[in-house]
Amino acid sequence: MKTRVISAAVMITAVVACFAISPITRTLFLLAVIIVAVRETCNVIKLKDVNCAPWVLYIFSAASVAAIFFGADSVVTEALFFLAVFAAMTAGVTCSRVRGPGALATLAVLVYPIVPMLIITKLSLMENWLPIFAIGCISTWVCDSFCLFGGKAFGKHKLSPAVSPNKTIEGSVCGALSSVVTGLILSFFIDVPLLWCMVTALVCSSLGQVGDLAASLLKRMAGVKDYSNLIPGHGGAMDRIDSLLFSVPSAYFCLLLFKAI
């Protein structure tokens, strides 16, 4: 537990510093997270004797982040995505290690986790990025904690036993309710109307729980507990961002829908 707390403190300090210093540090930090997440995901897939073409994913990630940072036209990002798909399928045809399954796995990693992370990167460079990340991240983290505590205190019915046997419906409900309260509190600190802040927090936390289960599904298929041992007591980068891949983009779409930003 001590190791977990120390690691969490270091992570929070590093993330806050990178986001607070400048858009450049935000972008470089998120690019590093993408690269590590891609590596971890490819390594987990490899445990099923399927080899991705990671070089395609690394080049696409770096080029796309650069395009986002410099405000490239949408045609550029569309072209990059097209070229990445083309390169992945070409690798499947020409590289004996990749072949069909590897090419399809490469396409899967291209979509998840890279696409959500690129959306998050774009959001981090927006002028009003703070309320999006505040609601998306804090509601998710609070929800995760209350899912754990609520599950231990009241849990009787399994939420998804085949994917994550420790998660319960009762814990999930506790987490969702805690996110509504979190949204209420956050509305006093950020420029988002109370009702929309609460609704957005609820949506974020709910989609975040799905994101957590989605990442657990891949780990369950590969027979591993964590994506890596990069962060002592916490596992890998993917173990830390799995919920945020869904919750942060959903915060933006909700606030946009509610015309709150």
Phi and psi in degrees as a GROMACS rama.xvg file:
@    title "Ramachandran Plot"
@    xaxis  label "Phi"
@    yaxis  label "Psi"
@TYPE xy
-59.9787  -44.1524  LYS-2
-62.3277  -40.7569  THR-3
-63.2525  -42.2101  ARG-4
-66.5576  -44.1331  VAL-5
-62.4738  -44.5628  ILE-6
-61.2395  -41.7418  SER-7
-63.2174  -41.3122  ALA-8
-63.5127  -42.0222  ALA-9
-65.7413  -43.5484  VAL-10
-61.1507  -47.2348  MET-11
-61.7634  -43.0667  ILE-12
-61.7146  -44.3314  THR-13
-65.6025  -43.3658  ALA-14
-65.6977  -47.1537  VAL-15
-60.4949  -43.1782  VAL-16
-62.2155  -47.0258  ALA-17
-63.1922  -37.7212  CYS-18
-77.5652  -29.6342  PHE-19
-83.4102  -30.0631  ALA-20
-65.7556  -57.0281  ILE-21
-169.321  165.217  SER-22
-59.0395  -31.6877  PRO-23
-64.8622  -46.2189  ILE-24
-66.7614  -34.9312  THR-25
-60.2655  -47.3635  ARG-26
-65.5639  -44.9606  THR-27
-64.8625  -38.8388  LEU-28
-63.1049  -46.6629  PHE-29
-67.3124  -34.2466  LEU-30
-63.5316  -42.0991  LEU-31
-61.8387  -40.7688  ALA-32
-63.4236  -42.2178  VAL-33
-60.9139  -47.0946  ILE-34
-60.8882  -44.9238  ILE-35
-66.2679  -42.1142  VAL-36
-63.2954  -39.8861  ALA-37
-63.5198  -45.6021  VAL-38
-60.7723  -45.3028  ARG-39
-63.6069  -43.3933  GLU-40
-64.7654  -42.874  THR-41
-63.4671  -38.6021  CYS-42
-66.6141  -37.7271  ASN-43
-67.3698  -42.8296  VAL-44
-61.8968  -35.8813  ILE-45
-62.5595  -26.1902  LYS-46
-64.6804  -17.3572  LEU-47
-96.9285  18.9704  LYS-48
61.6922  34.9417  ASP-49
-122.359  123.004  VAL-50
-101.529  120.123  ASN-51
-77.2302  178.023  CYS-52
-110.692  79.3486  ALA-53
-60.8756  -29.4342  PRO-54
-61.2654  -33.7648  TRP-55
-62.1529  -43.6168  VAL-56
-69.9557  -40.3652  LEU-57
-64.9868  -46.8591  TYR-58
-63.9989  -44.7421  ILE-59
-61.212  -43.2918  PHE-60
-61.7298  -48.838  SER-61
-63.8828  -44.3579  ALA-62
-65.4619  -40.1183  ALA-63
-68.7098  -41.5882  SER-64
-62.3843  -41.6442  VAL-65
-62.1741  -42.7287  ALA-66
-62.443  -41.517  ALA-67
-65.3574  -44.3892  ILE-68
-62.8103  -42.2341  PHE-69
-88.0771  6.40757  PHE-70
68.7097  37.8618  GLY-71
-63.9633  154.004  ALA-72
-62.3809  153.102  ASP-73
-60.3348  -26.4566  SER-74
-61.6007  -35.6396  VAL-75
-65.0913  -46.4764  VAL-76
-66.2028  -37.3143  THR-77
-64.0904  -41.1402  GLU-78
-65.3758  -40.0388  ALA-79
-63.0322  -41.811  LEU-80
-65.3676  -43.2186  PHE-81
-59.8389  -45.1285  PHE-82
-64.9775  -35.98  LEU-83
-66.1983  -42.6537  ALA-84
-62.5668  -44.2332  VAL-85
-60.7895  -44.6698  PHE-86
-65.565  -38.7284  ALA-87
-62.8283  -44.8224  ALA-88
-71.3947  -33.949  MET-89
-64.4406  -41.3204  THR-90
-61.4654  -36.2382  ALA-91
-65.8515  -30.3921  GLY-92
-82.7276  -40.0402  VAL-93
-98.2026  -23.0967  THR-94
-102.358  119.785  CYS-95
-65.0739  -27.18  SER-96
-74.4769  -27.0742  ARG-97
-92.1333  -63.4261  VAL-98
52.1429  -157.886  ARG-99
-62.2076  -59.312  GLY-100
-57.9026  -39.4859  PRO-101
-66.3939  -37.9198  GLY-102
-64.4542  -43.3173  ALA-103
-66.6156  -37.906  LEU-104
-65.1966  -38.2564  ALA-105
-62.1568  -42.9717  THR-106
-62.9525  -36.8941  LEU-107
-64.226  -43.6645  ALA-108
-68.0371  -31.6707  VAL-109
-59.776  -39.4605  LEU-110
-81.9795  -39.6948  VAL-111
-143.218  113.389  TYR-112
-103.66  2.34795  PRO-113
-64.9731  -49.5069  ILE-114
-58.7177  -49.0326  VAL-115
-58.7287  -37.4204  PRO-116
-68.0655  -33.9163  MET-117
-68.3383  -36.6177  LEU-118
-62.8955  -44.3217  ILE-119
-61.6187  -40.5901  ILE-120
-61.2102  -44.8149  THR-121
-62.0397  -41.4265  LYS-122
-64.478  -35.2082  LEU-123
-66.8881  -17.8363  SER-124
-98.1625  0.345238  LEU-125
-75.0074  154.054  MET-126
-63.2884  -37.9682  GLU-127
-104.151  44.7859  ASN-128
-69.366  -29.0877  TRP-129
-60.1253  -51.0357  LEU-130
-62.4647  -32.8872  PRO-131
-63.1178  -49.4085  ILE-132
-73.4372  -33.8958  PHE-133
-61.0569  -49.9765  ALA-134
-69.7425  -47.7405  ILE-135
-61.4287  -43.7646  GLY-136
-81.0635  -51.3131  CYS-137
-65.5186  -43.3556  ILE-138
-62.6061  -35.3283  SER-139
-69.189  -44.8178  THR-140
-65.236  -42.185  TRP-141
-64.4592  -42.9886  VAL-142
-59.4044  -44.5908  CYS-143
-58.0704  -43.431  ASP-144
-65.6371  -44.6602  SER-145
-74.3437  -25.5082  PHE-146
-62.0817  -42.2802  CYS-147
-66.5807  -51.1128  LEU-148
-66.9646  -42.5961  PHE-149
-65.1914  -37.7718  GLY-150
-65.0776  -40.8578  GLY-151
-69.0064  -34.2323  LYS-152
-83.88  -39.0994  ALA-153
-124.242  -8.2296  PHE-154
-62.1273  125.141  GLY-155
-133.42  -30.4029  LYS-156
-110.749  125.77  HIS-157
-69.4336  137.741  LYS-158
-80.0594  -48.5082  LEU-159
-151.995  75.6332  SER-160
-59.3088  -29.7748  PRO-161
-73.5063  -23.774  ALA-162
-103.166  -49.0695  VAL-163
-140.66  90.2142  SER-164
-63.7424  -17.1481  PRO-165
-88.1342  -13.9093  ASN-166
-83.836  138.587  LYS-167
-123.225  159.837  THR-168
-64.6152  -41.1642  ILE-169
-62.0205  -41.7461  GLU-170
-64.2757  -40.1241  GLY-171
-62.8315  -41.7492  SER-172
-65.3722  -41.5762  VAL-173
-60.5586  -41.9396  CYS-174
-63.3365  -43.4063  GLY-175
-63.1847  -43.2348  ALA-176
-64.5374  -38.4757  LEU-177
-64.9975  -32.2177  SER-178
-70.0247  -32.245  SER-179
-64.3147  -43.8248  VAL-180
-63.8328  -38.8784  VAL-181
-61.1245  -42.8418  THR-182
-61.8593  -39.9553  GLY-183
-60.0545  -45.9165  LEU-184
-67.1564  -42.5093  ILE-185
-63.0794  -29.2948  LEU-186
-61.7102  -20.5463  SER-187
-81.8026  -12.5979  PHE-188
-114.518  -18.0378  PHE-189
-124.479  158.233  ILE-190
-86.3093  66.4363  ASP-191
-136.06  129.891  VAL-192
-53.7089  144.844  PRO-193
-53.2946  -51.1163  LEU-194
-59.7137  -47.5027  LEU-195
-68.8493  -31.0068  TRP-196
-66.1286  -41.6505  CYS-197
-67.9698  -44.2755  MET-198
-64.392  -44.0372  VAL-199
-61.9937  -42.0523  THR-200
-62.0674  -40.182  ALA-201
-64.5208  -45.5171  LEU-202
-62.8452  -45.0037  VAL-203
-59.3496  -49.0474  CYS-204
-65.2538  -36.5314  SER-205
-67.5871  -45.9317  SER-206
-68.3013  -30.9756  LEU-207
-63.0923  -37.9517  GLY-208
-64.4506  -38.1653  GLN-209
-64.7362  -40.2752  VAL-210
-61.5191  -39.5953  GLY-211
-62.6591  -43.6109  ASP-212
-67.738  -36.011  LEU-213
-62.5406  -42.8958  ALA-214
-68.6463  -35.8741  ALA-215
-66.3301  -31.5957  SER-216
-59.6785  -45.31  LEU-217
-65.5931  -41.1731  LEU-218
-64.06  -40.5421  LYS-219
-63.5044  -40.5755  ARG-220
-63.1779  -36.9273  MET-221
-87.0421  -11.281  ALA-222
74.994  34.0557  GLY-223
-122.976  156.656  VAL-224
-85.3927  -40.8518  LYS-225
-129.77  162.149  ASP-226
-72.0893  -31.4445  TYR-227
-167.163  -177.518  SER-228
-112.216  30.4965  ASN-229
-59.5844  -43.6001  LEU-230
-109.686  109.656  ILE-231
-52.7995  125.558  PRO-232
84.5809  -7.74511  GLY-233
-125.583  -13.6042  HIS-234
91.566  -137.762  GLY-235
-104.035  -177.949  GLY-236
-60.7656  -41.5161  ALA-237
-62.4214  -31.622  MET-238
-68.1061  -22.9534  ASP-239
-94.5202  -27.0226  ARG-240
-106.448  -2.45778  ILE-241
-54.244  -44.2793  ASP-242
-70.6482  -38.6885  SER-243
-67.2447  -24.7894  LEU-244
-58.8759  -29.5226  LEU-245
-102.056  -34.9924  PHE-246
-74.7408  -41.3179  SER-247
-66.636  -49.5716  VAL-248
-58.8356  -37.6578  PRO-249
-66.5914  -31.195  SER-250
-61.8895  -43.7231  ALA-251
-63.8058  -47.8557  TYR-252
-64.968  -36.7088  PHE-253
-66.4427  -48.7314  CYS-254
-64.2685  -32.9095  LEU-255
-68.6196  -43.2069  LEU-256
-62.8089  -40.4175  LEU-257
-81.9769  -0.557471  PHE-258
55.0167  39.733  LYS-259
-94.0644  -7.77427  ALA-260
